[in-house]
Amino acid sequence: MFWSRRHLEGPNRALGERHVDAARHRIPLQAVAPTARKAVDASDSDIAKAVGTRLSKDTQLKKVDVRSDAGGVTLMGQVPTIVAGAKASEMARGVSGVKSVKNELTFTK
């Protein structure tokens, strides 16, 4: 990037040339492609419902409670084995809109 004295002076000097140009020309910045926007715009209730539905199809994971906050899913409850708990995490990660999974599942030996 080329920096000139003009860009280093004035009210936007700390913001840099790219920010100044974007503000001047009102270039919209998009972190997500429009085709993938649905996954980002999914509501927490929709995410929690989708994860819960997916987990309820497995007999070992029917007692798992699901909470979602800003795309972060928390799994709580009891599962029979540690393998079942890991499987629940993987199944939750596969749901559209899920950004992270926190596994708070406990298991019986």
Phi, psi and omega in degrees: 000138180266127178249126176250168179300326181300323181281338181272351180251162176093182187292337183257020186300327182278346185274335177091166186297317183296317181294318180299314179296319180295319180292319182293320185260359179052054177279120179288132178263127180236123177273341183234133178297145181304327180291335180262004185297327182302320180295325181282325184278000181298135181282158181298323180293322177294320179296312180299319179294318180294318178294315179300318178297317180295317181290327183293344178286344178259125184298332180281346187246016183290338182265017181270128175266142184236132173233148179226136177218114180055038179086352176270124184257135175245128178256127181227153178130198184235138177232158185289329183220163176294330178295320178295323178295318177294322178296321179298318178298315180295320179294321180293321180298334182281355181276136180298132179098346180282124180261328179206159179230127174250118184262109176248026181286144174248157180225153178264147183275000000 
